[in-house]
């Protein structure tokens, strides 16, 4: 049988019940009660499985369970005789009679059941029964009387199913998906199921099938905001309501929408169903009686006992039916005849009602709700967290659809598209941009229309419609004409080439455009494209000119948010964090208004690796396609963080995901992949990858980010004991530093110059620059390189070791400890070191590495690894790698 800590909740109930039933002297009747047939059915399935297992392992071959259901409406005459004949049959001796749906028994039948249980006392047959709560009012007194007597005589054992706490629900999700459940996913599932396991599992299965849950870096994320699945598995939640008469079902649908309106619900239900208020109250009472609804007196709210059932009922509404109920809700709130404490309820109903209510008032209130959300989350327009709130997307789009103002509508659609792209909801953003191009292109100036075209191309890129984007890159814009002529069409093609990273083609196209554009009609857009494209091939003049005037142009309304975000993203990709921060200040922007990849790099550069990884995962989850320059840098740094934490398999998976999205700076990913190979002890493979990446970058003419590539090449050649390529690495990095003029390239040049020329002054200059940049992981890398090249003061080892501990870099600290001992530097905290070694070993096991791979990674013998693993398993109580990995994933293993 399973050990207690590894058994899911209902399996544990099943195990304990079966073992109890087969224990001599245990009560003859076990009653399992719960809120729905779904939960009870899940328990019964587990009971059947464990009964067979128990009998085969403990009792030998024996009759299995005999199920009898009382869910049908046929009369239960002569109940005791019928069941006794089943129990006494030769083939059923020792069987377990499973009596389902006892709540359907009348009082007389309950008394008959009591006689049966007493007659079974002393036989080899046991009974198990299920009761779906609440018990019908007509039978409650009989239930209390019968089971009270049986309990007093020791003939019944009752098991009341309990929901999981949010924490245990998160553990269950992790076990089901084999990925750590993010808080938003746990909160969403808790809100739907209130922790009932069977319902939660049904939602999980369907949500994954419908793409509402995605896994990146073994973290399960909810995507799609408040979208709710309509799984076929929850039909049984709705079935009991559907099987009632028609008016009760109609009332259930009304409450799915109007329930939050409290005391007004009976009157509004009567209005919706065209019945009297007394009839409506009777219908609601019947839903309460059957356990579908409950009335919360504290705040006068009618709600579904299981919110998921309400969602399932609501999903059955037709489009007009849903809009009509929303209209009733809005009218009642506007007239003051109903109230709702939830401030989001009215805008949600306004969005659903559409033009069935006053469009102008609805639009105004939707925009007010968006502003209130922004005010709640931040002081600037659409505060940082408001950009992450999916309600903003729904409300803005609804407001855009409601307005008849030809100027306001495209503005709202563009704002909606911008936020969708920031949230990673590219398909919705693409829809709004298409609406602008279809209905408002004639009202936009040529420069504005080009900006819309640029956003449209970005949305195509991020939705994965690369075929359309490729046609535009090759032939212009077949779906809609240019924004004023051939030049504008060529500029649009240039944007498509930029997204594909086809720098040489873009450079040639820009040259043609400049020769033709004597009047300067597209000058701003051409300069924007040129600055973005030329930067990556090492020509920085255009980008520098743009940045120099950007804040003034932005204040004057001449520079778009897209240009601001692009310039900031470029600086972050190049490692110019201090300049990026200053540009944020100068343009009045905040990190929350940037895309997730830029926000990830800011968190990393500020020394917040956990936040950086969370943002990287969210970006990878929401951005299903595309990997531009900033995203390439994000994936590079995220993989480095994972490697430093010992998450080697995860790092490889993340890099594979990034490569599948056609990165525009692929050499950044190769640099991180080479580190993975080096950690695995595959230095030659790392060298091969780096040489291939260098050749491709030179072939494409790309310069940006190659400073990291050459530094990694130098690092690997030192590891394999072949320092001869160091001079070539230095020469290449010197060229990068001259052309880009970035701090990171200069710092890399100083490190390699110190290594090649044994120049301690250069090493000290590199360290000072790293300290000024205040980026912990980068500073640790500089110190580690200088120490490896024999140019660092051994006292630097302690500083490096401490900084690595602050960012939980288990792998570099493990490698640094022998070096510290070699140089006579004491490793602080013997007990803490032992615990950290054990934690690193557990991490590597959870990554799926074999003993041989772990030995290569830790530079140890396989025999040593085997011994350490045996001690780890013994101390933690986990008997297998799978159990240990799951304990690490769910957070139950604390090392």
Residue pairs with C-beta under 8 A, 6 or more apart in sequence:
1 15
1 19
1 50
1 53
1 54
1 57
2 11
2 15
4 12
5 892
6 883
6 886
7 15
8 172
8 175
8 197
9 164
9 168
9 172
9 197
10 39
10 42
10 43
10 46
10 161
10 197
10 198
11 46
11 50
13 32
13 43
13 46
13 159
13 161
14 43
14 46
14 47
14 49
14 50
15 50
17 30
17 32
17 47
17 128
17 159
18 47
18 50
18 51
18 54
19 54
20 26
20 30
20 157
21 30
21 96
21 126
21 128
22 54
22 58
22 59
26 126
26 157
27 150
27 154
27 155
27 156
27 157
28 117
28 120
28 121
28 125
28 126
28 127
28 155
28 156
29 117
29 126
29 127
29 128
29 129
29 150
29 155
29 156
29 157
30 126
30 127
30 128
30 129
30 156
30 157
30 158
30 159
31 102
31 128
31 129
31 130
31 131
31 147
31 156
31 157
31 158
31 159
32 40
32 43
32 128
32 129
32 130
32 131
32 159
32 161
33 40
33 130
33 131
33 132
33 133
33 158
33 159
33 160
33 161
34 40
34 43
34 130
34 131
34 132
34 133
34 160
34 161
34 196
35 132
35 133
35 161
35 196
35 291
35 305
35 306
36 132
36 196
36 198
36 199
36 236
36 237
36 306
36 309
37 101
37 132
37 236
37 240
38 196
38 198
38 199
38 202
38 233
38 234
38 236
38 237
39 161
39 196
39 197
39 198
39 199
40 100
40 130
40 132
40 161
41 198
41 236
42 197
42 198
42 201
43 130
43 161
44 67
44 98
44 100
44 130
47 65
47 98
47 128
48 64
48 65
51 64
51 65
51 96
52 64
55 61
55 62
55 64
62 94
62 95
63 91
63 92
63 93
63 94
63 95
64 95
64 96
65 95
65 96
65 97
65 98
65 128
66 86
66 92
66 95
66 96
66 97
66 98
67 98
67 100
68 83
68 86
68 97
68 98
68 99
68 100
69 100
69 101
70 76
70 99
70 100
70 101
70 102
70 104
70 105
71 100
71 101
71 104
76 105
76 106
76 109
76 112
79 109
79 112
79 113
79 116
80 112
80 113
80 115
80 116
80 119
83 97
83 99
83 116
84 116
84 119
84 120
86 92
86 97
87 93
87 95
87 97
87 120
87 123
87 125
88 123
88 125
92 125
93 124
93 125
94 124
94 125
95 125
96 125
96 126
96 127
96 128
97 125
97 126
97 127
97 128
98 127
98 128
98 129
98 130
99 113
99 127
99 128
99 129
99 130
100 129
100 130
101 130
101 131
101 132
102 110
102 113
102 129
102 130
102 131
103 131
103 132
103 133
103 135
103 136
103 139
105 113
105 139
106 138
106 139
106 142
107 138
107 139
107 141
107 142
110 139
110 142
110 143
110 146
111 142
111 146
113 146
114 146
114 149
114 150
116 127
117 127
117 150
117 155
117 156
118 153
118 155
120 126
120 127
121 155
131 143
132 291
133 291
134 289
134 291
135 143
136 289
136 290
137 289
147 156
147 158
150 156
151 158
161 196
163 193
163 194
163 195
163 196
163 197
164 172
164 195
164 196
164 197
164 200
165 195
166 186
166 187
166 190
166 195
168 195
169 186
169 189
169 190
169 193
169 195
169 200
170 181
170 186
170 890
171 890
171 891
171 892
172 197
172 200
172 201
173 181
173 185
173 186
173 189
173 200
173 204
173 220
174 180
174 181
174 220
174 886
174 889
174 890
175 886
175 890
176 201
176 204
177 204
177 208
177 213
177 215
177 220
178 218
178 886
178 889
179 215
179 218
179 219
179 220
179 889
180 218
180 219
180 220
180 889
180 890
180 891
181 220
182 219
182 220
182 221
182 222
184 221
184 222
185 213
185 220
185 221
185 222
188 222
188 226
189 200
189 203
189 204
191 307
192 199
192 200
192 203
192 228
192 307
192 308
192 311
193 199
193 200
193 203
193 306
193 307
193 308
194 306
194 307
196 306
199 234
199 237
199 306
199 308
202 231
202 233
202 234
203 229
203 231
203 234
203 308
204 213
205 231
205 233
206 229
206 230
206 231
206 232
206 233
206 234
207 213
207 222
207 229
207 231
210 229
211 223
211 224
212 222
212 223
212 224
212 227
212 229
213 220
213 221
213 222
213 223
214 220
214 221
214 223
214 621
215 221
216 617
216 620
216 621
216 654
216 657
217 613
217 616
217 617
217 620
217 638
217 642
217 647
217 650
217 653
217 654
218 650
218 889
219 617
221 617
221 618
221 621
223 424
223 621
223 622
224 390
225 390
225 391
225 393
225 394
226 390
226 391
228 311
228 315
230 311
230 312
230 315
234 308
234 309
234 312
235 312
237 306
237 308
237 309
237 312
238 309
238 312
238 313
238 316
240 290
240 292
241 248
241 249
241 252
241 287
241 290
241 292
241 309
241 313
242 249
244 286
244 290
247 273
247 275
247 279
247 283
248 283
248 286
248 287
250 273
250 283
251 269
251 273
251 280
251 283
251 284
251 287
252 287
252 292
252 293
252 313
253 313
253 314
253 316
253 317
253 321
253 325
254 268
254 269
254 272
254 273
254 325
255 265
255 269
255 284
255 287
255 293
255 302
255 304
255 310
256 304
256 310
256 311
256 313
256 314
256 317
257 314
257 317
257 322
257 325
257 326
257 329
257 349
258 264
258 265
258 268
258 269
258 272
258 302
258 325
258 328
258 329
259 265
259 293
259 301
259 302
259 303
259 304
259 310
260 301
260 303
260 340
260 341
260 342
260 345
261 268
261 329
261 332
261 333
261 338
261 339
261 340
262 299
262 300
262 301
262 302
262 338
262 339
262 340
263 300
263 338
264 332
264 337
264 338
264 339
265 284
265 302
266 277
266 280
266 281
266 284
267 277
267 280
267 337
268 328
268 329
268 332
268 338
269 275
269 280
269 283
269 284
270 276
270 277
270 279
270 280
271 328
272 324
272 325
272 328
273 279
273 280
273 283
275 283
284 293
284 295
284 302
287 293
288 294
288 295
291 305
292 304
292 305
292 309
293 302
293 303
293 304
293 305
294 302
294 303
294 305
295 301
295 302
296 302
296 303
299 341
303 310
304 310
304 313
314 322
317 325
322 352
323 352
323 353
323 354
323 356
324 356
326 349
326 350
326 352
326 353
326 356
327 353
327 356
327 357
329 338
329 345
329 346
329 349
329 353
330 346
330 349
330 350
330 353
330 357
330 362
331 357
332 338
333 339
333 340
333 346
333 349
334 357
334 361
340 346
343 369
343 372
344 369
344 391
346 365
346 369
347 365
347 366
347 369
347 391
347 395
348 391
348 394
350 357
350 362
350 365
350 366
350 395
350 398
351 366
351 394
351 395
351 397
351 398
353 362
354 398
354 401
354 402
355 402
359 402
359 403
359 404
360 402
360 403
362 398
362 399
362 402
363 399
363 402
363 403
366 395
366 396
366 398
366 399
366 402
367 395
367 396
367 399
369 395
370 382
370 386
370 392
370 395
370 396
370 399
373 386
373 389
373 391
373 392
374 380
374 381
374 382
374 383
374 386
374 392
375 383
376 383
376 386
377 383
377 384
377 385
377 386
377 389
378 384
378 385
378 386
378 590
378 592
380 588
380 590
380 593
382 392
382 419
382 593
383 592
384 590
384 591
384 592
384 593
385 592
386 392
387 419
387 422
387 423
387 592
387 593
388 423
388 592
390 423
390 425
392 419
393 416
393 419
393 420
393 423
393 425
393 428
396 412
396 415
396 416
396 419
397 413
397 416
397 428
397 432
399 412
400 409
400 412
400 413
400 416
400 432
400 435
403 409
403 412
406 440
406 443
407 443
409 439
409 440
410 436
410 439
410 440
410 443
410 444
413 432
413 433
413 435
413 436
413 440
414 432
414 433
414 436
414 452
414 455
416 428
416 429
416 432
417 428
417 429
417 430
417 432
417 433
417 436
417 455
417 459
418 429
418 455
418 561
419 429
420 426
420 428
420 429
420 432
421 429
421 455
421 458
421 459
421 462
421 595
422 593
422 594
422 595
422 596
423 622
424 462
424 596
424 618
424 619
424 621
424 622
424 623
425 622
426 459
426 462
426 463
426 623
426 624
426 625
427 459
427 463
429 455
429 459
430 456
430 459
430 460
430 463
430 465
433 452
433 455
433 456
433 459
434 456
436 444
436 452
437 452
437 456
437 480
441 449
441 452
441 480
441 483
444 452
446 483
446 484
446 488
446 521
446 522
447 522
447 524
447 525
449 483
449 484
449 488
450 483
450 488
450 491
450 492
450 522
450 525
451 525
451 560
451 562
453 477
453 483
453 492
453 495
454 492
454 495
454 525
454 562
455 562
457 469
457 472
457 492
457 495
457 496
457 499
458 499
460 466
460 468
460 469
460 472
461 469
461 499
461 625
461 626
461 628
462 623
462 624
462 625
462 626
463 624
463 625
464 624
464 625
464 626
466 625
466 662
468 479
469 496
469 499
469 500
470 496
470 500
471 478
472 478
472 492
472 493
472 496
473 493
473 496
473 497
473 500
473 502
474 493
475 493
476 482
476 489
476 490
476 492
476 493
477 489
477 492
477 493
481 489
482 488
482 489
482 492
483 489
483 492
484 521
485 521
486 516
487 513
487 516
487 517
487 521
487 522
488 521
488 522
490 509
490 512
490 513
490 516
491 513
491 522
491 525
491 526
491 529
493 509
494 506
494 509
494 510
494 513
494 526
494 529
494 533
495 529
497 505
497 506
497 509
497 533
498 506
498 529
498 532
498 533
499 626
499 628
499 664
500 662
500 664
501 536
501 628
501 629
501 663
501 664
501 665
501 700
503 533
503 536
503 537
503 700
503 701
503 702
504 700
504 701
506 529
506 533
507 533
507 534
507 537
510 526
510 529
510 530
510 533
513 522
513 526
514 526
517 523
517 526
524 558
527 542
527 545
527 546
528 546
528 563
528 566
530 542
531 542
531 543
531 545
531 546
531 567
532 543
532 566
532 570
534 540
534 541
534 542
534 543
535 542
535 543
535 570
535 704
536 629
536 664
536 665
536 702
536 703
536 704
537 701
537 702
537 703
537 704
538 701
538 703
538 704
538 736
538 739
538 740
539 739
540 739
540 740
540 741
543 567
543 570
546 563
546 567
547 567
547 571
547 579
547 583
550 559
550 563
550 564
550 567
550 583
550 586
550 587
551 583
551 586
551 587
553 559
554 564
554 587
554 588
559 587
561 589
561 593
564 583
564 587
564 589
565 589
565 593
565 594
565 595
565 598
567 583
568 580
568 583
568 584
568 589
568 594
568 598
569 594
569 595
569 597
569 598
569 629
569 630
570 629
570 630
571 577
571 579
571 580
571 583
572 580
572 598
572 601
572 602
572 605
572 630
572 633
573 601
573 629
573 630
573 632
573 633
573 665
573 704
573 705
574 704
574 705
574 740
574 742
574 744
575 605
575 742
575 743
575 744
575 778
576 742
576 743
576 744
577 601
577 602
577 605
577 773
577 775
578 743
578 773
580 602
581 602
584 590
584 591
591 598
591 599
591 602
592 599
594 602
595 619
595 630
596 615
596 616
596 618
596 619
596 622
596 623
597 615
597 616
597 619
597 630
597 631
597 633
597 634
598 630
599 615
600 612
600 615
600 616
600 619
600 634
600 637
600 638
601 612
601 630
601 633
601 634
601 637
603 609
603 611
603 612
603 615
604 612
604 637
604 641
604 775
604 777
605 775
607 774
607 775
607 776
607 806
607 807
609 641
609 777
609 807
609 808
612 637
612 638
612 641
613 638
613 641
613 642
616 634
616 635
616 637
616 638
616 654
619 631
619 634
620 635
620 654
620 657
620 658
623 631
623 661
625 661
626 661
626 662
627 635
627 658
627 661
627 662
627 663
627 664
628 663
628 664
629 664
629 665
629 704
631 658
631 661
631 663
632 658
632 663
632 664
632 665
632 666
632 668
632 669
632 705
633 665
633 668
633 705
635 654
635 655
635 657
635 658
635 663
635 668
635 669
635 672
636 668
636 669
636 671
636 672
636 708
638 654
639 651
639 654
639 655
639 669
639 672
639 673
639 675
639 676
640 651
640 672
640 675
640 777
641 777
642 648
642 650
642 651
642 654
643 651
643 672
643 675
643 676
643 679
643 811
644 777
644 804
644 807
644 809
644 810
644 811
644 812
645 808
645 809
645 810
645 811
645 843
646 810
646 811
646 840
646 843
646 844
646 847
647 843
647 847
648 676
648 679
648 680
648 844
648 847
648 849
648 857
649 847
649 848
649 849
650 847
651 672
651 676
652 673
652 676
655 669
655 672
655 673
655 676
658 669
659 666
659 669
663 669
665 702
665 704
665 705
666 693
666 696
667 693
667 694
667 696
667 697
667 702
667 705
667 706
667 709
668 705
668 708
668 709
670 689
670 690
670 692
670 693
670 709
671 690
671 693
671 705
671 708
671 709
671 712
673 689
674 686
674 687
674 689
674 690
674 693
674 712
674 716
675 686
675 712
677 683
677 685
677 686
677 689
678 686
678 715
678 716
678 719
679 811
679 857
680 853
680 856
680 857
681 856
681 857
681 859
683 716
683 719
683 720
684 720
686 712
686 716
687 713
687 716
687 717
687 720
690 709
690 712
690 713
690 716
691 713
693 709
694 706
694 709
694 710
694 713
697 703
697 706
697 709
703 735
703 736
703 739
703 740
704 740
706 732
706 736
707 733
707 736
707 737
707 740
707 742
707 744
707 745
707 748
707 749
708 744
708 748
710 729
710 732
710 733
710 736
710 748
710 752
711 729
711 733
711 748
711 751
711 752
711 785
713 725
713 729
714 725
714 726
714 729
714 730
714 752
714 755
715 785
715 788
717 723
717 724
717 725
717 726
717 729
718 726
718 788
718 789
726 752
726 755
726 756
727 756
729 752
730 749
730 752
730 753
730 755
730 756
733 745
733 748
733 749
733 752
734 749
734 753
736 745
736 748
736 749
737 745
737 746
737 748
737 749
743 769
743 773
744 773
744 778
746 769
747 766
747 769
747 770
747 773
747 778
747 782
750 762
750 763
750 765
750 766
750 769
751 762
751 763
751 766
751 782
751 785
751 786
751 789
753 759
753 762
754 760
754 761
754 762
754 763
754 766
754 786
754 789
754 791
755 785
755 789
755 791
758 790
758 791
759 791
760 791
763 786
763 789
763 791
763 792
766 782
766 786
767 779
767 782
767 783
767 786
767 796
770 778
770 779
770 782
770 783
771 779
773 779
776 803
776 806
776 807
777 807
777 809
779 803
780 800
780 803
780 804
780 807
780 809
780 812
783 792
783 796
783 797
783 799
783 800
784 800
784 812
784 816
786 792
786 796
787 794
787 796
787 797
787 800
787 819
794 820
794 823
794 824
794 825
795 825
797 816
797 819
797 820
797 823
797 825
798 820
798 825
798 828
800 816
801 813
801 816
801 817
801 820
801 827
801 828
804 812
804 813
804 816
805 813
810 836
810 839
810 840
810 843
811 840
813 836
814 836
814 837
814 840
814 858
815 859
817 827
817 833
820 826
820 827
821 827
827 833
835 895
837 868
838 868
838 872
838 875
838 895
839 895
840 858
841 854
841 858
841 865
841 868
841 869
841 872
842 872
842 876
842 884
842 888
842 893
842 895
843 888
844 853
844 854
844 857
844 858
845 854
845 869
845 872
845 881
845 884
845 885
846 884
846 885
846 888
846 889
848 881
848 885
849 857
851 862
851 865
851 866
851 869
852 862
854 860
854 865
855 861
855 862
855 864
855 865
858 865
872 884
873 879
873 880
873 884
876 884
876 887
876 893
876 895
878 884
878 887
878 893
884 893
887 893
